[in-house]
Amino acid sequence: MIVNFNDTFKKLLREFNLPDDLSFSVEIPKEVQEILEDEIVETDLGITLKSFNKLYKATGNWENQSIIEDNENHFHVDWCIDPPNDKNAFMLGVKTLILLALKFKNEKLSGLRFWYSFQTPELGNLWAKDNDFDEQEDEHLISDRLSFYKMRKGEEVIEVNIYENLFWAVLTIDI
């Protein structure tokens, strides 16, 4: 497994007093455990989980099979943290992504990218101000996204460098 993360991710690790090797533990809620236990499905259209199985053939010149997989295979775990808490949501997202990547690796699958993006309310507020979307009454919430897809030659889904900024913590795992 090849693990990479951006500077904002590193900053959150320091801020939350978490180790760089991601060797912390977290309780996995039932809803997330169900995703982790879901059956892996491989079809001509790509790879997914049985409960996500909504892959379709790319039709527009703006999309490709990897983008479709990324969109259809994405989910969120921040809603499992009650009450909302930046550190706990971040930790759950990181561990969920690691466990999901290990599940696929243990099934002897390769050529896959798993990625996690995370934004604290403070980072969301900074992003809004930087992009002139800030409104005084806006409430910024924790935001996360976990996803996976096959890495196909010539099919870029996300340029991680786009997110090498101050507003999103990004973790990728390639197997």
Disulfide bonds with the S-S distance in Angstrom:
none
